[in-house]
């Protein structure tokens, strides 16, 4: 049951944080089954020392010596880390589960958990991480391309995206059709769009509303 990584991203890693050596050993074996590298840490502090927002997912126990799993979640939020987090615990309590989910955990599992089910959660978490990172990359690329446009060229791009003809754009922007043609050519050249369809994609991806969640 290998985890797929259909992007150009580095290979994903399962980051496991638990002060229980038996759990860490089990997670390493599960990673082998999934075909995914596993990096294990006995504490949240050790994990944070090494972490550079690499692709993959994080599995953390709530009850750790030192910084707790919930505190680790909050620290990652402060760092704007996008790594999907699966929270595990041997002492499940509803308030803890609620806090973990409020801190954007993708799942909350109580020990002992079903290995096959955890494997499915890991696969889903990594696929979510790949999708988020792809979207972020597309957004950054589109923002870079559209940043080269002048304010007028931005207006022309929006008109093109809305499906206006050159004549309609000229009337809307109070410009001559010849001027519209020049601006439209500049838009296509600066954004490196080879079709209107691609320009629409670039325009949509450049919107801040399209930032990955």
C-alpha positions in Angstrom: 0.0 0.0 0.0 2.5 2.6 -1.2 1.7 6.3 -0.8 1.8 8.1 -4.1 3.5 11.5 -4.6 2.5 12.7 -8.1 4.2 16.0 -7.8 7.8 17.3 -8.2 8.0 17.6 -4.4 10.7 15.9 -2.3 9.6 12.4 -1.1 7.3 12.7 1.9 8.3 11.7 5.5 6.2 10.5 8.4 7.3 12.5 11.4 6.5 10.6 14.6 6.7 12.2 18.0 6.1 10.0 21.1 8.0 9.3 24.3 6.9 5.6 24.0 9.6 3.6 22.2 7.2 0.8 21.4 4.9 3.2 19.5 7.8 4.7 17.6 9.0 1.2 16.6 5.5 0.3 15.4 5.3 3.5 13.4 8.6 2.8 11.7 7.4 -0.6 10.7 4.2 0.9 9.4 6.2 3.4 7.3 8.1 0.5 5.8 4.8 -1.1 4.8 3.6 2.2 3.3 6.9 2.7 1.5 7.4 6.1 3.3 10.4 7.2 5.3 9.8 7.7 9.0 11.7 10.1 11.3 11.0 9.5 15.0 11.5 11.9 17.9 11.1 11.3 21.7 10.0 14.9 22.3 8.3 17.8 20.6 11.4 19.9 21.2 13.6 17.4 19.3 11.2 17.4 16.4 11.1 21.2 16.2 14.9 21.4 16.2 15.0 19.4 13.0 11.8 20.4 11.2 12.0 22.6 8.1 8.4 22.2 6.9 9.3 19.2 4.8 6.5 17.3 2.9 4.7 14.5 4.7 2.6 14.3 7.8 3.1 14.5 11.6 1.9 11.9 14.1 2.2 13.2 17.7 1.0 11.9 21.1 -0.7 14.5 23.3 1.0 13.5 26.5 4.8 14.1 26.1 7.5 15.0 28.5 8.1 18.8 28.2 6.0 20.4 25.4 2.7 18.6 24.9 1.3 17.5 21.5 -1.3 20.3 21.7 1.5 22.8 22.4 3.4 21.4 19.5 0.4 22.0 17.2 0.1 25.6 18.4 3.8 26.2 17.7 3.5 24.8 14.2 0.6 27.1 13.6 2.7 30.1 14.7 5.3 29.0 12.2 2.7 28.8 9.4 3.6 25.1 8.9 1.2 23.3 6.6 2.1 19.7 7.7 -1.1 17.7 8.3 -1.2 16.4 11.9 -2.6 13.2 13.3 -3.0 13.3 17.1 -2.8 10.1 19.1 -3.3 9.5 22.8 -3.7 6.8 25.4 -5.9 9.0 27.6 -8.5 10.4 25.3 -10.7 13.2 26.7 -13.3 15.1 24.7 -11.8 18.6 25.5 -8.4 17.4 24.2 -9.9 16.1 21.0 -11.8 19.3 20.5 -8.6 21.4 21.0 -6.6 19.2 18.7 -9.2 19.5 15.9 -9.4 23.3 16.5 -5.7 23.4 16.0 -6.3 21.8 12.5 -5.5 18.2 13.3 -6.7 16.0 10.5 -7.5 13.2 12.9 -7.6 12.2 16.6 -7.0 8.6 17.4 -7.0 6.8 20.8 -4.5 4.1 21.6 -4.5 1.2 20.9 -5.5 2.1 17.3 -6.1 -0.1 14.3 -2.9 -0.3 12.3 -4.7 -0.5 8.9 -6.9 2.4 9.8 -3.9 4.5 10.8 -2.2 3.6 7.5 -5.2 4.9 5.7 -5.1 8.1 7.7 -1.4 8.6 6.9 -2.0 8.1 3.2 -4.8 10.6 3.2 -2.8 13.1 5.2 0.2 12.9 2.8 -2.1 13.3 -0.2 -3.6 16.4 1.5 -0.1 17.7 2.0 0.8 17.2 -1.6 -2.4 18.9 -2.8 -1.7 21.9 -0.5 1.9 22.3 -1.6 1.0 22.0 -5.3 -1.7 24.7 -4.8 0.8 26.9 -3.0 3.3 26.5 -5.8 0.8 27.3 -8.4 -0.3 30.4 -6.5 3.2 31.6 -6.1 3.9 31.1 -9.8 0.8 32.9 -10.9 1.5 35.8 -8.5 4.9 36.2 -10.0 3.6 36.2 -13.5 0.8 38.7 -12.9 3.1 41.0 -10.8 4.8 42.0 -14.1 1.6 43.6 -15.3 0.8 47.3 -15.1 -2.6 48.4 -13.5 -4.1 48.8 -17.0 -2.9 45.4 -18.1 -4.5 43.9 -15.0 -7.7 45.5 -16.1 -7.4 44.1 -19.6 -6.6 40.6 -18.2 -9.7 40.7 -16.1 -11.7 41.6 -19.1 -10.2 38.8 -21.1 -11.0 36.4 -18.3 -14.6 37.6 -18.3 -14.8 36.7 -22.0 -15.0 40.2 -23.4 -14.1 40.8 -27.0 -11.6 43.5 -27.9 -14.5 45.8 -29.0 -16.3 45.3 -25.6 -13.0 45.9 -23.7 -12.4 49.1 -25.6 -15.9 50.4 -24.7 -15.6 49.3 -21.1 -12.2 50.8 -20.6 -12.7 53.8 -22.9 -9.8 52.9 -25.1 -9.3 52.3 -28.8 -9.4 48.7 -30.0 -5.8 49.1 -31.3 -4.7 50.1 -27.7 -6.6 47.1 -26.3 -4.7 44.8 -28.8 -1.4 46.2 -27.6 -2.3 45.7 -23.9 -3.7 42.3 -24.6 -0.5 41.3 -26.3 1.5 42.6 -23.4 -0.6 40.6 -20.9 -0.1 37.3 -22.8 3.7 38.0 -23.2 4.3 39.0 -19.6 2.3 36.1 -18.1 3.8 33.6 -20.6 0.3 32.4 -21.3 0.0 30.7 -24.7 -3.9 30.6 -24.7 -6.8 32.4 -23.1 -7.6 29.2 -21.1 -4.1 29.3 -19.6 -4.5 33.1 -18.8 -7.8 32.2 -17.0 -5.9 29.6 -14.9 -3.2 32.1 -14.1 -5.7 34.7 -13.1 -7.6 32.4 -10.8 -4.4 31.0 -9.2 -3.1 34.5 -8.5 -6.1 35.4 -6.4 -5.4 35.5 -2.6 -8.7 33.7 -2.2 -7.0 30.7 -3.8 -4.4 30.3 -1.0 -4.3 26.7 0.3 -6.0 26.1 3.6 
